[in-house]
Amino acid sequence: MTDLDEDFDPDEAMGEVVDAAQMYLAQCDAASLMIIHQRCMPYPIISAEDVELCAHKLRKECIARRAEAREIPAALEAMREFFARAARVIYLIRLKLDEDLGAPVPVSHTRVRTSHATH
């Protein structure tokens, strides 16, 4: 194990991803938030699982719009891309945790931050 591995804190890393998602949504305009609240995530993001679920629902929303030959607003595509990348980071954190522990472990990370409110 290297010094970098010893300094890695999966809880902190997971919390940072959740914080980033909360900050992202806090900076979205009202029109973008309406899309995500109505069709994808009608509740605040407080855990890694929420980030993954949002990524999944945004992907499904974009697929449904393509199938119906409807426009995908740039804001929706940007949101889908952001949450897809955040979900990949969560996956990599879980892989690292599994590697360190030697077996897959169900991980539930919830972080409630009052400083960054989601809409």
C-alpha positions as CSV (number, residue, x, y, z in Angstrom):
1,M,0.0,0.0,0.0
2,T,1.4,3.4,-0.9
3,D,1.2,6.6,1.1
4,L,-1.5,7.8,-1.3
5,D,-3.6,4.7,-0.6
6,E,-3.2,5.3,3.2
7,D,-4.4,8.9,2.8
8,F,-7.5,7.9,0.8
9,D,-10.7,8.2,2.8
10,P,-13.6,6.7,0.9
11,D,-16.2,8.4,3.2
12,E,-14.6,11.8,2.5
13,A,-14.3,11.1,-1.2
14,M,-17.9,9.9,-1.5
15,G,-19.1,13.0,0.5
16,E,-17.2,15.2,-1.9
17,V,-19.0,13.7,-4.9
18,V,-22.4,14.3,-3.1
19,D,-21.4,17.9,-2.2
20,A,-20.4,18.5,-5.9
21,A,-23.8,17.3,-7.0
22,Q,-25.6,19.5,-4.5
23,M,-23.5,22.5,-5.6
24,Y,-24.2,21.7,-9.2
25,L,-27.9,21.7,-8.7
26,A,-27.7,24.9,-6.5
27,Q,-26.2,26.7,-9.5
28,C,-28.8,25.5,-12.1
29,D,-31.4,27.9,-13.5
30,A,-35.1,27.4,-12.8
31,A,-35.9,25.9,-16.2
32,S,-33.2,23.2,-15.8
33,L,-34.3,22.4,-12.3
34,M,-37.9,22.0,-13.5
35,I,-36.8,19.2,-15.9
36,I,-34.9,17.4,-13.2
37,H,-37.5,17.8,-10.5
38,Q,-40.5,16.8,-12.6
39,R,-39.0,13.8,-14.5
40,C,-35.9,12.6,-12.6
41,M,-35.3,13.6,-9.0
42,P,-38.2,15.1,-7.1
43,Y,-36.3,15.2,-3.9
44,P,-32.9,16.5,-2.7
45,I,-29.7,14.6,-3.3
46,I,-28.2,13.6,0.1
47,S,-26.4,10.3,-0.7
48,A,-24.2,8.6,-3.3
49,E,-27.2,6.4,-4.2
50,D,-29.2,9.6,-5.0
51,V,-26.4,10.7,-7.4
52,E,-26.4,7.3,-9.1
53,L,-30.2,7.3,-9.3
54,C,-30.3,10.8,-10.8
55,A,-27.7,9.8,-13.4
56,H,-29.8,6.8,-14.3
57,K,-33.0,8.8,-14.6
58,L,-31.4,11.5,-16.6
59,R,-30.0,8.9,-19.0
60,K,-33.5,7.4,-19.3
61,E,-35.0,10.8,-19.9
62,C,-32.6,11.6,-22.7
63,I,-33.2,8.1,-24.3
64,A,-37.0,8.7,-24.1
65,R,-36.7,12.1,-25.7
66,R,-34.5,10.7,-28.6
67,A,-37.0,7.8,-29.1
68,E,-39.8,10.3,-29.4
69,A,-37.7,12.6,-31.7
70,R,-38.0,15.4,-29.1
71,E,-35.3,17.9,-28.5
72,I,-32.9,17.4,-25.7
73,P,-32.1,20.8,-24.2
74,A,-28.4,21.6,-23.8
75,A,-29.0,22.0,-20.1
76,L,-30.5,18.5,-19.8
77,E,-27.6,17.0,-21.7
78,A,-25.1,18.9,-19.5
79,M,-26.9,17.6,-16.4
80,R,-26.9,14.1,-17.7
81,E,-23.2,14.3,-18.5
82,F,-22.4,15.7,-15.0
83,F,-24.3,13.1,-13.1
84,A,-23.0,10.3,-15.4
85,R,-19.4,11.3,-14.5
86,A,-20.3,11.7,-10.8
87,A,-21.8,8.2,-10.8
88,R,-18.6,6.9,-12.4
89,V,-16.5,8.4,-9.7
90,I,-18.8,6.8,-7.1
91,Y,-18.2,3.4,-8.9
92,L,-14.5,3.9,-8.8
93,I,-14.5,4.8,-5.1
94,R,-16.5,1.6,-4.4
95,L,-14.0,-0.4,-6.5
96,K,-11.2,1.0,-4.4
97,L,-13.0,0.2,-1.2
98,D,-13.7,-3.3,-2.4
99,E,-10.1,-3.7,-3.3
100,D,-8.8,-2.5,0.0
101,L,-11.2,-4.7,2.0
102,G,-10.8,-7.8,-0.3
103,A,-14.5,-8.3,-0.9
104,P,-17.5,-6.3,-2.2
105,V,-19.1,-4.4,0.5
106,P,-22.5,-2.7,0.2
107,V,-21.8,1.0,0.8
108,S,-24.3,3.6,1.7
109,H,-23.0,7.1,2.1
110,T,-25.4,9.8,3.2
111,R,-24.1,13.3,3.8
112,V,-26.5,16.0,4.8
113,R,-25.0,19.5,4.3
114,T,-26.9,22.6,5.3
115,S,-24.5,24.9,3.5
116,H,-25.5,23.7,0.0
117,A,-29.2,23.4,-0.5
118,T,-30.6,21.6,-3.6
119,H,-33.8,22.9,-5.1
